[in-house]
Amino acid sequence: MKNLLIALVAVLLAACAGAPKATVTVSNPADFQRTSQTVEVAWDTLAAKIAGLTPENVVVTDLQGTQIPSQVIFEGGEKPLTLIFQVSLAAGASADYNVMVGTRKAYKAETFGRFVPERLDDYAWENNVVAYRIYGPALEKDMVTNGIDFWSKSTPELVIDAWYEKDLSGKGSYHLDTGEGNDCYNVGTTLGMGASSPVWDGKLCYSRNFASWKTLDNGPVRTSFQLTYAPFAVGDQQVSLVKTISLDANTRFNKIVDLYTGDFDTLSVAAGVIMHDSTEVKVAADWSALYEPASDSRSGKDGYIGGAVILPGSAPLEIDHSMTRVITVKAAQPMVYYAGAGTSKRDMTDAAKWFDYVSQAAAEVAAPLQVSVK
């Protein structure tokens, strides 16, 4: 019996060794450490090398055979587009990872997002570090804003559903910190924490709240969604906006892709963060950041919040009491930028730490990981 088991194990190992796989080589071209960075590989490239590969059976391992959490990205469609997973690499280092057919483990979800009709059509999203929300049509009777709200959470757990349930049931309020953080950020009719707006005649031209929404992906590594805004006035013309936001695990920064359309050749657009009282600001080549006391603290003990925008090729501009980055876009040309926040409730305990974090994030945008498949 023992010999039979040994023989069966040998057959299985041989089968696994000969199973089709693809080797993904990831290199860090930068002179700094990369921690928990997302790697994205085209699905068609992998499927061409691995017979029988499906979103249900794809597995990623390191060279020691340890399975790494991964996610197949669909971007709201039915066809798989890419495979993502996260790696950590020293400066100038590279590493190989195997992609193959196997049994996927049950990965702990570290990202989540959903439409919240029970709370006036919010759309809320989070990862294991930060949480955000943006406002929908039902709120327009009380507040018209396309600004992004930031929830200053201090736990790595996902909290959106629990915080909404507590607040709406009357059992508590997400504005008061009971140990996991809270919503202590004031948005109002502003850009909030990283929205964008066309600039006309020296002023920001805010849109209305989003008109419709679509969840694109919701998985252990990334949550993403798309918002459509009704046409709004920019000077003497009407402009429309489709906004796509994605948030990966282990980062404070959203990747935001804005698509402005209308009867224009070019449009000046600002992406930024509202400046509340007592604000420290730092401006660099492609990014601007601020650090300030929590602007909607019901207890007066909610610490500090940092906000930032990274927009390559942009210029800094303070407008309508907002710290913004401004760029010129063409009609139907995607505007890609990054907006994020941190809190002293977690680990951004002073302005210097926050500004260093933003500087590192901007450097990562400028020097992306290099990926090859063989």
C-alpha positions in Angstrom: 0.0 0.0 0.0 2.8 2.3 0.9 4.6 1.7 -2.4 1.3 2.4 -4.3 0.9 5.7 -2.5 4.5 6.7 -3.3 3.9 5.7 -7.0 0.8 7.8 -7.1 2.5 10.8 -5.6 5.3 10.4 -8.2 2.9 10.3 -11.0 1.1 13.4 -9.8 4.3 15.3 -9.4 5.4 14.3 -12.8 2.1 15.4 -14.3 2.4 18.8 -12.5 6.0 19.2 -13.6 4.9 18.7 -17.2 1.8 20.7 -17.0 1.6 23.7 -19.3 2.5 27.0 -17.6 3.7 30.5 -18.3 6.5 32.2 -16.5 6.0 35.8 -15.8 9.1 37.8 -15.1 8.6 41.0 -13.1 11.4 43.6 -12.9 11.7 46.7 -10.8 13.6 49.3 -12.8 13.6 51.8 -9.9 16.2 52.5 -7.3 13.8 51.9 -4.5 11.9 49.0 -2.9 8.4 48.1 -4.3 6.0 46.6 -1.8 2.7 45.0 -2.7 2.6 46.3 -6.2 0.1 45.1 -8.8 1.3 43.1 -11.8 -1.1 43.0 -14.8 -0.8 40.4 -17.6 -2.9 40.1 -20.8 -5.2 37.2 -20.5 -4.9 36.2 -24.2 -1.1 36.0 -23.8 -1.5 33.5 -20.9 -4.3 31.5 -22.6 -2.2 31.0 -25.7 0.5 29.4 -23.6 -1.6 27.4 -21.1 -4.1 24.9 -22.5 -7.4 24.8 -20.6 -6.9 28.0 -18.7 -10.1 29.5 -17.3 -10.8 32.3 -14.8 -12.0 29.5 -12.4 -8.8 27.5 -12.5 -5.9 30.0 -13.0 -3.3 29.9 -10.3 -0.2 32.0 -9.7 2.7 30.8 -7.6 6.2 31.9 -6.8 9.1 29.6 -7.7 8.8 27.8 -4.4 5.2 26.8 -5.3 3.5 29.1 -2.9 0.2 30.3 -4.3 -0.3 34.1 -4.6 -3.7 35.7 -4.5 -4.8 36.7 -8.0 -7.8 38.1 -9.8 -9.1 37.9 -13.3 -10.2 41.4 -14.6 -13.3 41.7 -16.8 -13.9 45.5 -16.7 -17.6 44.9 -16.7 -17.7 42.5 -19.7 -18.0 38.8 -20.1 -14.5 38.2 -21.6 -11.4 38.0 -19.3 -9.0 40.8 -20.2 -6.1 40.5 -17.7 -4.8 38.6 -14.7 -3.5 40.6 -11.8 -1.5 39.7 -8.7 0.8 41.6 -6.3 4.6 41.4 -5.8 7.3 43.0 -3.6 10.7 43.6 -5.2 13.9 45.2 -4.0 15.5 48.1 -6.0 16.6 46.9 -9.4 15.5 43.3 -8.7 13.5 40.9 -10.7 11.6 37.7 -9.9 9.7 34.9 -11.8 6.2 33.7 -11.1 4.4 30.7 -12.6 0.9 30.8 -14.0 -0.8 27.5 -14.5 -4.0 25.5 -14.2 -4.8 24.5 -10.6 -7.1 24.8 -7.7 -7.5 28.3 -6.5 -7.4 28.9 -2.8 -10.1 31.0 -1.1 -8.3 34.4 -1.0 -9.3 36.9 1.6 -11.0 39.9 -0.1 -9.0 43.0 0.4 -11.1 45.3 -1.8 -14.8 45.9 -2.1 -17.2 48.4 -3.6 -20.9 48.7 -4.2 -23.8 51.0 -5.0 -25.6 52.0 -1.8 -29.3 52.8 -2.7 -30.3 52.6 1.0 -28.1 55.7 1.7 -29.3 58.1 -1.1 -27.5 56.4 -3.9 -23.9 56.6 -2.6 -21.3 54.5 -4.3 -18.7 53.4 -1.7 -15.5 51.5 -2.2 -12.5 50.4 0.0 -9.5 48.3 0.4 -7.5 47.1 3.4 -6.1 50.6 3.9 -8.6 53.3 2.9 -12.3 53.8 2.2 -14.1 56.3 -0.1 -17.5 57.2 -1.4 -19.1 59.4 -4.0 -22.6 60.8 -4.3 -25.5 59.7 -6.5 -28.7 61.3 -7.8 -31.0 60.7 -4.8 -28.8 63.1 -2.7 -29.2 66.0 -5.1 -32.3 67.3 -3.3 -29.9 68.1 -0.4 -26.5 68.4 -1.9 -25.2 68.7 -5.5 -21.6 67.6 -5.6 -19.2 65.3 -7.6 -16.6 65.5 -4.8 -15.0 62.3 -3.4 -15.5 61.6 0.3 -12.8 59.9 2.4 -13.5 57.6 5.4 -10.7 57.7 7.9 -10.6 54.1 8.9 -8.0 52.6 11.2 -8.6 48.9 10.6 -7.4 46.6 7.8 -10.9 45.0 7.8 -13.5 45.9 5.2 -16.0 48.2 6.9 -18.4 49.7 4.4 -21.4 47.4 4.9 -21.0 47.4 8.7 -20.7 51.1 9.0 -23.7 51.8 6.7 -25.8 49.2 8.6 -24.9 50.7 12.0 -25.7 54.2 10.8 -28.9 53.5 9.0 -30.2 51.3 11.8 -29.7 54.0 14.4 -27.4 51.8 16.4 -24.5 54.2 15.9 -23.0 56.7 13.5 -20.1 56.3 11.1 -19.2 59.9 12.0 -18.1 58.8 15.5 -15.0 56.6 16.1 -15.7 53.5 18.1 -12.4 51.8 17.4 -12.3 51.3 13.6 -12.1 55.0 12.4 -14.9 57.1 11.0 -16.1 59.6 8.5 -14.6 62.9 9.6 -14.1 64.6 6.3 -16.2 67.5 4.9 -16.9 67.4 1.1 -19.7 69.9 0.4 -19.8 71.3 -3.1 -16.1 70.9 -3.8 -13.8 68.4 -5.4 -13.4 66.7 -2.1 -10.6 64.1 -2.0 -9.6 64.0 -5.7 -12.4 64.6 -8.1 -11.9 66.6 -11.3 -13.6 69.5 -12.9 -13.2 71.6 -16.1 -11.8 75.1 -15.6 -13.5 78.0 -17.3 -12.8 81.7 -16.8 -10.7 81.0 -13.8 -13.3 78.9 -12.0 -14.1 75.3 -11.5 -17.2 74.1 -13.4 -18.6 71.4 -11.2 -20.9 68.6 -12.6 -23.9 67.3 -10.8 -23.9 64.0 -8.8 -23.4 60.9 -10.9 -26.4 59.9 -13.0 -25.7 56.1 -13.4 -23.1 53.6 -12.2 -21.7 50.2 -13.1 -19.5 47.9 -11.1 -16.7 46.5 -13.3 -14.7 44.2 -11.0 -14.9 43.2 -7.3 -12.2 40.8 -6.1 -9.5 40.2 -3.7 -7.0 42.5 -5.4 -9.0 45.2 -7.2 -12.4 46.8 -7.1 -13.4 49.1 -10.0 -16.5 50.9 -11.2 -17.7 53.4 -13.7 -19.8 56.5 -13.2 -21.7 58.5 -15.9 -22.5 62.2 -15.4 -25.3 64.0 -17.2 -24.1 66.9 -19.5 -23.3 70.1 -17.5 -22.4 73.7 -18.5 -18.8 74.7 -19.0 -18.9 78.2 -20.2 -21.3 78.3 -23.2 -21.1 74.6 -24.0 -22.3 71.3 -22.6 -19.8 68.7 -21.4 -20.3 65.1 -20.5 -18.1 62.9 -18.2 -17.6 59.2 -17.8 -15.4 58.4 -14.8 -13.7 55.1 -14.1 -12.2 54.5 -10.7 -10.1 51.5 -9.6 -8.6 50.7 -6.2 -6.1 47.9 -5.6 -5.2 46.3 -2.3 -2.5 47.8 -0.2 -2.5 51.3 -1.6 -4.1 54.6 -0.6 -4.4 55.8 -4.2 -7.3 55.4 -6.6 -6.5 55.2 -10.3 -9.0 57.5 -12.0 -9.7 57.7 -15.8 -11.9 60.6 -16.8 -13.3 60.9 -20.3 -14.7 64.3 -21.1 -16.7 64.7 -24.3 -18.5 67.6 -25.9 -18.3 70.2 -28.6 -14.7 71.3 -27.9 -11.3 70.6 -29.3 -9.4 71.0 -26.0 -10.5 71.5 -22.4 -8.7 72.7 -19.3 -9.3 70.2 -16.5 -8.3 70.4 -12.8 -8.0 67.4 -10.5 -7.6 68.3 -6.8 -8.4 68.3 -3.2 -10.4 71.0 -1.2 -8.2 72.9 1.3 -9.8 73.3 4.7 -8.4 75.4 7.5 -4.8 75.1 8.7 -3.5 73.3 5.7 0.1 72.3 5.0 0.8 71.9 1.3 3.7 70.5 -0.7 3.9 70.8 -4.5 6.3 68.8 -6.8 6.7 68.3 -10.6 3.7 66.0 -11.1 1.9 66.0 -7.7 0.5 68.1 -5.0 -0.3 67.0 -1.4 -1.8 68.5 1.7 -2.1 67.6 5.4 -4.7 69.2 7.6 -6.9 68.6 10.7 -10.0 66.4 10.2 -12.5 68.8 8.7 -15.7 67.2 10.1 -14.7 65.9 13.5 -17.7 65.6 15.7 -15.5 64.7 18.7 -12.6 67.0 18.1 -10.3 64.1 18.5 -10.1 62.7 14.9 -6.5 63.7 14.1 -5.2 64.7 10.7 -6.0 63.8 7.1 -3.6 63.9 4.1 -4.8 64.2 0.6 -3.0 64.2 -2.8 -3.3 64.1 -6.5 -0.7 62.7 -9.0 -1.2 63.9 -12.6 1.8 63.5 -14.9 2.3 66.5 -17.2 0.2 68.8 -15.2 0.7 72.2 -13.6 -0.2 73.2 -10.0 -2.9 75.7 -9.4 -4.8 76.9 -6.3 -8.3 77.6 -7.5 -11.6 78.0 -5.5 -9.7 77.2 -2.3 -8.7 73.8 -3.8 -5.2 72.4 -4.4 -5.3 71.2 -8.0 -3.3 69.9 -10.8 -4.4 71.2 -14.2 -3.9 69.7 -17.6 -5.3 70.2 -21.1 -7.3 67.3 -22.6 -8.7 66.7 -26.0 -12.3 65.6 -26.5 -12.7 61.8 -25.8 -9.0 61.6 -24.7 -8.7 59.7 -21.4 -7.3 61.8 -18.5 -5.5 59.4 -16.2 -4.5 60.5 -12.7 -4.2 59.2 -9.1 -5.9 60.6 -6.0 -5.6 59.3 -2.5 -5.7 60.0 1.2 -4.1 59.0 4.5 -5.0 59.5 8.2 -3.1 59.9 11.4 -5.5 57.3 12.8 -3.5 54.7 10.8 0.2 55.5 10.2 0.3 59.0 8.5 1.1 60.6 11.8 2.6 63.8 10.5 2.9 65.8 7.3 6.4 64.6 6.5 5.3 60.9 6.5 2.4 61.7 4.2 4.5 63.8 1.8 7.1 61.0 1.6 4.4 58.5 0.9 3.0 60.6 -1.9 6.5 61.2 -3.4 7.1 57.4 -3.4 3.7 56.8 -5.1 4.5 59.4 -7.8 7.9 57.7 -8.4 6.2 54.4 -8.8 3.8 55.9 -11.4 6.8 57.3 -13.3 8.8 54.0 -13.2 6.2 51.1 -13.6 7.1 47.5 -13.1 8.3 45.8 -16.2 6.6 42.5 -17.1 7.4 39.8 -19.7 5.9 36.4 -20.3 7.6 33.2 -21.6 
